[in-house]
Amino acid sequence: MQTSTDAIYLTIIISTVVALSLSFAIIYFLFLYQRKRFRHQQELIEIRQAFGQTLLQSKLDIQEQTLDHIAKELHANFSHLVSLININLSEVLPQVADDQRGNIVETKSLAKQLMSELKALSASLNTDHINHIGFVKALENELNRLAQTGKYDEVKIVKTGETYRMPPEHEIILFRLCQEVLNNVVKYAKASRIVASLTFTPDQFSLTITDNGCGFDVQEALSRSGEKQSTGLLNIRKRASYINAEFNINSRIGEGTKVLINIPHPEKTKSPAI
């Protein structure tokens, strides 16, 4: 009888141990499966991000090549044509009647102004030129172009801290981003005042572009950009993310707009791998 009872206890113990072992084995394999699945999902996310960065870089490279081509065409062809117009006007001027000379002189002045605008526009599109003079000077030139149009009461740039250079590819992207922001101000803001503030610190570079225009509903604009798959704000945000920049827009209808961009100091971050 005792032997039979011991056998039952032994059977129960062995069954319990086997059941527990099987349970632990199942849990362990489930854990391995979940970890492997998580790693796989992470790899997919990293692949998508890398693909997105590569695609964005390709688009930016193509855009820069196109802008360089346009810049060279403006400088080589259109500037040459304007020069010829100016030369022809100078030759015609002594032959015209006195009452028509005023128009010829004014036309020469306009041709000279057009030549200046073409040179400035060509420089703002030329990647090599921007790399040479740097982002700060390129932005100053862009703001000067706006000021010279006479459409604004005030256009200025304010710098704080010791200026430093960022990686060339970052400066190009940042400058194109600023061009797009300023282009939106020109097209939509109806502003009379534009101020760009640049702050250099040991930790980061901060840029704000402020206007006193009509303002807009940021969330509504983002929603429209997403629905229409248009460039606009979405394109600006993508550019900012590519250079590890924090990008924010504060705006209210009737109260103007303030664009804020923060970029870590070049020594505190590395360029994203492509």
Stockholm file with secondary structure:
# STOCKHOLM 1.0

chainA/1-274         MQTSTDAIYLTIIISTVVALSLSFAIIYFLFLYQRKRFRHQQELIEIRQAFGQTLLQSKLDIQEQTLDHIAKELHANFSHLVSLININLSEVLPQVADDQRGNIVETKSLAKQLMSELKALSASLNTDHINHIGFVKALENELNRLAQTGKYDEVKIVKTGETYRMPPEHEIILFRLCQEVLNNVVKYAKASRIVASLTFTPDQFSLTITDNGCGFDVQEALSRSGEKQSTGLLNIRKRASYINAEFNINSRIGEGTKVLINIPHPEKTKSPAI
#=GR chainA/1-274 SS CHHHHHHHHHHHHHHHHHHHHHHHHHHHHHHHHHHHHHHHHHHHHHHHHHHHHHHHHHHHHHHHHHHHHHHHHIIIIIHHHHHHHHHHHHHHGGGSCHHHHHHHHHHHHHHHHHHHHHHHHHHHHCHHHHHHHCHHHHHHHHHHHHHHTTCCSEEEEEEESCCCCCCHHHHHHHHHHHHHHHHHIIIIICCSEEEEEEEECSSEEEEEEEECSCCCCHHHHHHHHHHHTCSHHHHHHHHHHHTTCEEEEEECTTSCEEEEEEEECGGGCCCCCC
#=GC SS_cons         CHHHHHHHHHHHHHHHHHHHHHHHHHHHHHHHHHHHHHHHHHHHHHHHHHHHHHHHHHHHHHHHHHHHHHHHHIIIIIHHHHHHHHHHHHHHGGGSCHHHHHHHHHHHHHHHHHHHHHHHHHHHHCHHHHHHHCHHHHHHHHHHHHHHTTCCSEEEEEEESCCCCCCHHHHHHHHHHHHHHHHHIIIIICCSEEEEEEEECSSEEEEEEEECSCCCCHHHHHHHHHHHTCSHHHHHHHHHHHTTCEEEEEECTTSCEEEEEEEECGGGCCCCCC
//
